[in-house]
């Protein structure tokens, strides 16, 4: 009887070195101006003298001024509270002791003298406090260095980590607590990778690069964390073939596409479904596949599996 050959479905990582072209987090329009050119960036809210709040932001190119809006808890909406003329990039509120939310937008005048507004900025909030108060604003956000360069396989997930420190003005106040310790997470391209409110980073089924970052309630943010999504099951070429035996070399050359297709299929399946382990066999007449009970669906790669099992004279682990 001809010895039956089998394929055990396991996890296989095929290393791939691919040079990717960096993608800027800011898209460009046909005029060469950033698509976010009229949206205020780096907006931050600070406590000022323990009595007021101070908004600061980065200069918006070509802007003639800015409108500032404050959230009203009673009316459940934002109302305009100030107008600031460029090139000024800061504003002081009236005296307040409450946690207050703000957003803003820039404008410029057109040829007719009318104001053209850009998009609203993200919302920031802050509380005015003294060094000995129990509630303070967020300070810097620390992120372990390893999360600034993330290499992911298709559909792979990574739990990002970030910690908010107290404002430096309340460092010595051991009783002080951050008024809002939540972080908002963002991705520059959700078609490449997504990130949820808890910082769980997940690659999609599309290769490419994007960036993720986190922001605290008062506008402090992490740096851009690079995310590279690769399809490790499909390397451009297998390297170091001179160090493998002839049977393995033939498998990695003549049947390279079958091998890549099988590995890619099971790699993606086990990331998007409950991972399972099973075995495949060839029938005695070597004309059909036999799978152990409970094995995951393999119909899409049945022909690829058959060729690998029929041609390779050994045990194949995928």
N, C-alpha and C positions, 0 to 999 in steps of 0.2 A: 504493500500500500504506500502510495506517495505521501511523504510527510506533509502534514497540513501546516500551512503558514498562518500566522495570526498577527494582528495589529492591536496593540493596547492603546487605548485613548488616554493620554496623559497630557500634561502641560508642557509645551516646548517653547523656548524662547530662542529665536534666531537673531543674533546680534547684527545690527546694521548701522553703518556709519554713513549718514547722508548729510550733505551740505545743503542747508536751507537758506533761503533769502529772507532776511529780517523784514517783518511787516511793521510799518509805523503805526502806532495806535491812533494817529490822526490822519484821516483821509484828506485828499486834496481835490479841490474842484477844478474845472477846466480853466479857470482864471488864475490858478496857482495859489489861491488863498485857502487857508484851512476851512473845512466845512463848519468848524466850530468857532469861526472868527468873531462872531458877535455874541458868543455865550461866555459869560464870566467864568474863569477857572481859578483854582487855588483860593476859593472863597473860604474864609475862616472867621470864627467868632471868638472873641476874647473878653475876659473880665477886665474892666478899666477902673482903677481906683476903688474897687470894691463897691461901686455904686452904679456904674454904667456898663454898657456892652459896646464893644468896638468891632466893627466889621472891616476886614481887609481883604483885598483881592488883587489879582494880577491884571496889569493894564491890558485892555482889549484893543487890539490894533484897529485904527480908523473909527473908534467910538468917540462920540461927542459928549456922552454923559451916561448916567446910570439911574435907574429907578430901583428903590429898595422897598420891599414889601414885608410886613409883619403879620404873623398869624394871630387872629382874634378868636379866643376860645369861646366867647359868647356868641359871635356871629358865624363861627365855624368856617371862616374863610380868611384869605389874605387881603390886606388893604395896603395901599401905598402910603408910606410914612415919610419918605424923603426922596429928594432928587439931588444927585451929586454931579457936578460938572467935571469933565475930563480936564486935566490929567490926574485929578485927585483920585486915589484908590483906597480911601478909608472913610469911615463914618462912625460917629458916636451917637448912641441912643440917649434917650432921656433916662432919668434915674429909675432903676427897676431892681427887684430882688427875685423875680420869677424866672423860671426857665422859659426862654423866649425863642421862637422859631422865626427864621428869616429866609427869604430868597430874593434874588435880584435879576435884572436883565439890563443889557446895554442898548443904547440907541445911537443912531447917527442921522443927520439931516440929509434929505435928498435934494435934488436941484430945485424943487418947489418949496423947500423950507419945511417939509413935513418930516416928522420923526419916523424912522424905520427901526423897528425893534427886533432884536435877536431873540433867541430862545431863553427861557428862564434857567437860572443856575440850579444846582442841587440845593436842597434845604439844609441849613445849618442851625444849630441851637446852642445856647450858652446861658450861664447863670453868673450874675455878679457876686463876687464873694471876697472875703478877707482871708488872710493866711490861716486863721484859727477856726474858720467855719467848718461845719461838718460835711457840707456838700461842695464839691469843686468840679471844675471842668476836666475833660480828658487831656492828657499830655501826649507824649510821643507814643507811637505804636511799634513795638519790637516784633520782628519776624526772624526766626532762625534762618541763617544764611542759606541752608540747603534748599529752601523753598523759592529762592530767586531764580532758579533755573530748573524747570520741571520737564523731564523727558518721559512722555507717556505713550503707551501703545493704544491702539484703537479701543475705545470703550473702557479704558483703565480709569480707576478712581484714586485720588490722593486726598487725604485730610490735611488741609493747610492749617497752620497754627499762627496765631498772632495774639499779643497781649497788650492791653492798654495800660499805660502808666499814668499816675496822677500828674496833674500839672506841676511843673517845676516850682511854682510859687507856693505849693503846699507840700513839698517834699518832707519837711520836718513835722508835719501835722499827721500823727499816726491815726487819729480818729477820723480823718477826712476820707470820704468815699466819693467816687466818681458819680456825678448826677445821672449819667446815662452811659452804661458800660457796653452797650450793644455796638456791634460793628456791621456796616453794610458792605457787602462784597459785590464786585463788578467784574465783568469780562469785556474785553474790547471786541470780541467776535464769538458770539454764542454758537455759530455754525462749526467752530473748531473745538471749543471747550466751554462748559457751563460751570458756574459756581453758585451754590445755594447760600442761604442766610447764615449757615453754620460754617462756611468755608470749605465745603466738600467740593473738590474739583473733579470734574468728570469729562474725559475726552469723548468726542462724538465719533461717528464713523468716517470722518473726513480728516485727511492729513493736512498739516499746515502749522502756522504759528500765530499766537495771539498773546495777550497779556492780561493778568488779573491783578486786582488791588483791593484794598479795604480802606474804609473811611470811618472815622468816629463822628459822634454827634456834632462836634464843633468844627468839622472840616479837616482835621488832621488826617493824614493818609500815609499809607505805606508807599514804598516805591513800586514801580511796575515789576511784577513777577512774570518772567517769561515762561510760556508754555509751548512746547514743541510736541506735536502729535505725529507719530510715525506708524507705519504698518510694518512691524518687525517680521511678519510672516512672509513678506515679499522683498527681500534684499535685492539690490541691483545685481549682485554677484556673490557667489560663495567664495570665501578666501581660504588660503592655506590648504588647497586641495592636494598639494604634493605630500602632505603628511597623513593622508587617509588611504585605506586599501582600495584596490581597483573596483571592487563591488560598490563600495560607498561612493567612490568618485563617479561611477556610471550613474548612480542614483541621483547625485547632485548636479549632473550635467544633462544626461539624456532625459531624465524624468524630473528635472527641476521644476517645471511648471505644475506637474501633478502634485509634487511634494508641497509647493507653496500654496496651491489651492486647498489641499487637505488641511494643512496647518492653519491657514487663514480661517477656514470655515469653523473648525473646532475651537480655535482661539476666541473668535467672536461669539460663537454659540455659548461657550462657558462663561463669558462675561455678561451676556444678556439673558441667560437662563440659569436655573439651578445647575451647578457643575455636576457632571456624572462621569463615571468611569466604566468602560465596557470593553469587550473584545470582539474582533471580527475574525471570521474564518472563510476560507474558500471551500466550496463543496468538493466532493471527491472527483467529480468530473471537471473541476476548476472553471465552471461556467457561471457560477452565481455566488453571491455573498451570503454568509450566515452570521447573524449577530446574536450575542448573548441576550437573555431576557432583560427587559428594562433599559436597553441601550438607547441613547439619544438618536434622533432622526439623522440619517446619513445619506438619504436619497440624492441630495444635490451634488455629492462628491462620490457617488457610488462607482462610477467609471474610473475616476482617478484612483480610488482605493484599490480597485481590482487590478489596474495596471501595475501599481506599486507592489502588491502582494504576489502577483503572477510573475514578475520579472526579477524582483530582488531576492536573492537566495539566502535570506536570513531573517532574523527577528527585527521588526521595525517599531520603534517607539516614536510616537508623535506628541 
